[in-house]
Amino acid sequence: MSSAAILTSDWFLLGRDLYYRKFEMYNMFWQPEVHLNNFIVSSASYGGPIAIRRDEQKLVKVKGSMGQPIISIFSGSGRQIASFKIALW
């Protein structure tokens, strides 16, 4: 294998003559009790905040707010920024 192939193995073709590569900028810091497969997740464009809400279709042990819906906002790295209850009408 040539050295040029090793240097470019992590680059991906985007279009005809444009290449890009992905690399890890920081570690994710999700709280241990946050299992994303139990939540509905929505994220902002281009790596902004991430909002999660418990998926009511899945059976999950709920503690604290007696099952009242809560939306939690996290940074792109998984650190919690805010959390608020959803008012039920």
C-alpha positions as CSV (number, residue, x, y, z in Angstrom):
1,M,0.0,0.0,0.0
2,S,1.4,3.4,-0.9
3,S,1.9,6.1,1.7
4,A,-0.5,8.4,-0.2
5,A,-3.3,5.8,0.3
6,I,-2.6,5.7,4.0
7,L,-2.7,9.5,4.3
8,T,-6.1,9.8,2.5
9,S,-7.9,6.8,3.8
10,D,-10.0,8.8,6.2
11,W,-11.1,11.4,3.5
12,F,-14.5,11.0,1.8
13,L,-15.6,12.2,-1.6
14,L,-18.3,14.9,-1.6
15,G,-19.3,15.7,-5.2
16,R,-16.9,15.4,-8.0
17,D,-13.7,17.1,-6.8
18,L,-14.4,17.9,-3.2
19,Y,-13.2,15.8,-0.3
20,Y,-13.9,16.0,3.5
21,R,-12.9,14.1,6.6
22,K,-14.4,13.8,10.0
23,F,-12.5,13.8,13.2
24,E,-13.4,13.8,16.9
25,M,-13.3,17.2,18.5
26,Y,-14.3,16.3,22.0
27,N,-15.8,13.4,24.1
28,M,-19.5,13.1,24.7
29,F,-20.6,13.7,28.3
30,W,-24.0,12.1,28.5
31,Q,-25.3,11.5,32.0
32,P,-25.4,7.8,33.0
33,E,-29.2,7.7,33.2
34,V,-29.7,9.1,29.7
35,H,-30.1,6.2,27.3
36,L,-31.0,7.9,24.0
37,N,-32.9,4.8,22.7
38,N,-35.6,5.6,25.4
39,F,-36.1,9.2,24.2
40,I,-37.3,11.2,21.2
41,V,-34.3,13.3,20.1
42,S,-34.2,16.4,18.1
43,S,-31.1,18.4,17.3
44,A,-30.2,21.8,15.8
45,S,-28.5,22.1,12.5
46,Y,-24.8,22.1,12.3
47,G,-24.1,20.6,15.7
48,G,-26.1,22.9,18.0
49,P,-28.2,22.0,21.0
50,I,-30.0,18.7,21.4
51,A,-33.5,18.4,22.9
52,I,-34.7,15.1,24.3
53,R,-38.1,14.0,25.6
54,R,-39.0,10.6,27.0
55,D,-40.6,8.3,24.4
56,E,-44.0,7.6,25.8
57,Q,-44.3,4.5,23.6
58,K,-41.6,2.7,25.6
59,L,-42.0,1.4,29.1
60,V,-39.4,3.1,31.3
61,K,-39.2,3.4,35.1
62,V,-39.9,7.1,35.8
63,K,-38.7,8.8,39.0
64,G,-39.3,12.3,40.3
65,S,-41.9,14.2,38.3
66,M,-44.6,11.5,38.4
67,G,-44.5,11.0,34.7
68,Q,-45.0,14.6,33.7
69,P,-43.4,15.3,30.4
70,I,-40.0,17.0,30.6
71,I,-37.9,18.4,27.8
72,S,-34.1,18.5,28.5
73,I,-31.7,20.6,26.4
74,F,-28.1,19.4,26.0
75,S,-25.1,20.9,24.3
76,G,-23.6,19.2,21.3
77,S,-21.2,17.4,23.6
78,G,-24.0,16.0,25.8
79,R,-23.8,18.4,28.8
80,Q,-27.2,19.4,30.1
81,I,-28.0,23.1,29.6
82,A,-31.6,23.3,30.7
83,S,-34.7,21.2,31.6
84,F,-38.3,22.2,31.9
85,K,-41.7,20.5,32.3
86,I,-44.3,20.6,29.6
87,A,-47.6,22.1,30.7
88,L,-50.5,19.7,30.1
89,W,-53.7,21.4,29.1
